[in-house]
């Protein structure tokens, strides 16, 4: 599937890098604070999704918009095969990882207790 989920993130938690989910995140999920952010079609909170956007080095943190111009995520990473995208876009190799805005909202409001940063 083109989404990673909060459940998948927590299932990989080992307490050691690179699978060390923050205690505050685990505590928020145990307390059920994530329920309002669950996407019914996934049955979970989306963390990241794949895109075939045309990105290059330095685009991390750039906004990702849907067809209606709505913010749906932030550019996070790209697969190794997409490094060639710096020289020319190829849909066959363009695969980027985007941080889902619903995870951002959950994290800021419920994990970091910073709802004032949200509109």
Order of alpha helices (4+ residues) and beta strands (2+ residues): beta-alpha-alpha-beta-beta-beta-beta-alpha
